[in-house]
Amino acid sequence: MLDAAPRSGSIQLAAPEATERDYATEYPFRSGGYVLSIFSKALHGLILRALAKGPMRLAQLRRDVGGPAQTTLRGNLETLLRMGALEKVHANGKAALVDNTLTPLGHEMLVVADAVDTWLADAPQGPLRLEGEAGKTSIKALVNGWGSTMLRALAVRPFTLTELDNLISSFSYPSLERRLAAMRLVDLITPVPNGGGGTPYAVSDWLRRAMAPLLAAMRCERRHLAEETAPLTRIDVETVLLLVLPLVSLPADAEGVSQLAVQAGNSSDGRSAGIRLSAQAGKLVGCTSKLQARPENWIRGSANHWLDALVEGRSDQLEVYGDRTLTLDMVDNLHRALFVT
């Protein structure tokens, strides 16, 4: 397993093309951020899990989730109803008896909740709970850090706040500072002493493993909220892959170059984002975001098919060319690094 991302000298950063739309300017959250943000309120998760047992009326649901104030419970229910995770149905055909029940979106959000739970249980300072204050703080820090795009830079090497401010024009210096401080507080990033001016920050392995709940949230949005939420962009695809790669263990005989390509955005124009990897004797020795037009070995597919592959290990929907062992092993290893304990 790599103890860090492939060193900056072996990674070439390809800037997004000027013609690429930045969907983040059209939506309040980047891809996955909306569904993941729902779990920054503990009561949302408690409601979803309670209703997984079956439809419930308000009084029964209130008892099941710990007896919060009725106005608080109604407010949280309204949020879940508006997004489409819940619906109200008349019990036994009687208009006066109304049950709350999960929709298909609500059921899939339970998959996200499980991924969040697994991630929080592995927190550096000890296990956290989805229902706890520290868990809520960690989820908020992750969502805000993801939304700022600073993780795209930090996935490659440590950066100082000033360097990040020079790279990211869509957020102010104070906004980046707040998000960076929040991520440091919950151990998503760590300072790297350099003996010079400014403190560089590096991502932690716990942040890398946070890509599991984020990917589950992305898939949930693509399946159920595609018209209301941001699609995956080139930046999103590159960030996830670059963050997860250092967690991957390659077979000892892994050798060669492989390209992982994802169709990003809402269009079907064939544009792809991803990374090209170089492996030698089971070690990842090179990585670039500059894709080749005709690579020797590649695996590619739509965003939805890639999300199925990474979350469930279902690579059968992806198109493979060349060395199938090298490409398919890489996808399987990416899945296992995040979702197989």
C-alpha positions, 0 to 999 in steps of 0.5 A: 500500500502506498504511504502517500499519493504518488509523489508530486513529481510523477503527477501531472495536473491537467487544468480543466478546459475553458469550455468545461462548465463548472456545475458548482456555480449552478448548484449549492453543493458539488456532486454528492454533497447534498445527500451527504449534508442531510446526515449533518443533522443526526435526527435525519439519520434516526428518522430514516433508520426508524422508518426502515422498520416500516411505516409509522405515524408521528407519535410512534416515530417520535418515540422511536427516535428518542422523543425530540420536540414535536416541532423539531421532529416535524421540521426534520420530517418536512426536509426529508419529505421535500427532498423525496426521501419520505412520503405520507400514506393513509393508513388502512384507507382512513384519511385521519390516519397518516403514516410516514414511509420511505421512498426508494430514495429514502431506502438508498439513503440508508446505504449512504448512512451505513457508509457514513457510519463505517467511516465515522467508526474509523475516526483517528481519535476514536469511533464517532457516531452518526447521531453524535455532535462530533460526527455531525461536525466531521460530516459538515467539515467534509461536505464544505471541504469537498464543495470548495474544490481544495481537495483537488489540489491537496490530493496531489501534495500539501498546500498552504492556505495562501497557495490554495487561495491563489489556486481557487478563485471562486472562494474568498480567503476567509472562506477557505480559511474557515473550511481548512480550519474545520477540516483540521479540527476533525483530522481530515487534514494535518499540518506538515512542518516545512521550516519555511513561511506558511504551513502546508496541509496534507490530507489524512488517510481518514479523509481518503476513506471519506470517499466511500460515503461521498461515492455512495451519496453521489450514486444516490443523487444520480439515481434519484435526484439527477435533475436537482443535483450537480453531476460529476465534473472533471474536478470531482472525478480526478479528486476522488481517484487521486485521493483513493489511489494511495489506499490501494494494494496492487498485486505483486505482478502488476505492471504496465500503464492503464487509463481509467476514464469516466464520462463526466457532466450531463452531456453525452458528447463523449468527454471523459475525465480520469487518470492514467496510471503506471505500475511496476512490480506491484507499485504505483509509480506514476499518475497523470490526469492527462488522458491519452486519445488511444491508450494501450490499456483502458477501462471506461464508462458512464458516471453511473456505471463507475459509481456502481463499480466503485460502490458495489464492485460491479465492473461488468458494466464498464468497457475494457480494452487491452490488459483486462487483468491490469484494468479490472484489478485496479477497479476491484482494488479501488472498490475494496480499499473503500468498501471491504473491511 
